[in-house]
Amino acid sequence: MANGWRPYSEKSKNPLKSISEAFKSKKKNESNKVFSYDITPKACVLVNDVEITRFMLQEMDEEMGELFGDSLRASFGILKNYGKKMMNVLWFKINSKVEPTLKKLCQSNLIQQGKLESFDLIINYLDDQIAICADHLLQSSFTRFLKGLWDILMMDLIAIVLESNSSDQKCLEKNVKLIYIKILEPLRVLFHANGAGVSATYLSGGSCNFLGGILGLYGVTKEALLELWNILEKFKTDNEPGGLREQVIHVLASKKGISFEKMALSKKS
């Protein structure tokens, strides 16, 4: 693997086997802190308990011919919402550590200089946190965890690119290709894990596809973007949410330092 990275699927014979032993010493050093960025096996077990309880109640309800009716269905909803909140805690722990580093890399000249040590640490950190979840979460919960974490990281990168101020934009315009090659692609390799993680189709669609479009447009001049927007408006093409038209408006708004809504309205005025 490039740069010596080994995704969680390659760290043991079992593709989803935890290697959390490597972080034990780090956990001891952080044990006295109020907040830790590390996911613990206990947190994963709690997520599993909620999921298992929900499944058991649902099976019981089906076996009893839905005898309990609305009362059990209300419990299903409560357990589902609680499970989502607990999953959000796992995502929040990881994102709180990763997002600041991504922002610093994308909005500075560190990528151009090849100074990616901090990103290497992030990749290794993600690798280990995912491995812990792979070892302790139910398969259904683990898949949901991976997809949700991927979507959050993509939304982070989208926000970093679009919400930059004028001084950051100069670096971004030089960094767009490198962000795709040096950041997005390694993340995609990590989450795919040679087929043991998220599917390649999922990793290429949705928010990642939108991010790729924005990165591709960011290096284009404002004049060329306006011309492209005029063409799209004239022929009424690609007006779907997340499509090329929306991407063009987002990038133009970012370059002009105004909101997406204001940029979109400017065309009608």
Number of C-alpha atoms within 10 A of each C-alpha: 9 6 7 7 15 16 27 29 24 16 16 11 8 12 19 24 19 22 19 19 11 10 13 11 10 11 18 9 9 14 11 9 8 6 9 15 18 19 20 16 14 10 16 22 15 15 21 20 14 17 19 14 13 20 14 11 15 17 13 15 16 13 10 11 10 14 12 12 12 10 9 17 15 11 14 18 12 13 18 15 13 15 20 15 13 17 21 14 14 21 20 15 16 21 17 12 16 21 16 12 14 19 16 15 21 26 22 18 17 16 21 15 8 10 12 15 11 15 18 16 13 19 20 17 18 23 24 23 23 28 22 23 27 25 19 21 21 18 14 10 18 21 16 15 20 19 16 15 22 21 16 17 21 22 16 18 23 18 13 20 24 23 19 19 15 13 10 17 20 15 19 25 19 18 24 20 16 17 20 16 12 16 20 17 13 20 22 17 19 21 26 21 21 16 12 15 22 20 15 15 9 15 20 13 12 13 20 21 16 21 24 20 17 22 25 16 21 26 16 14 12 17 10 11 19 15 11 15 19 14 13 16 14 9 8 10 12 13 12 9 10 16 14 20 21 19 23 23 22 24 26 26 20 21 19 13 15 13 16 18 11 11 18 16 10 9 12 6 5
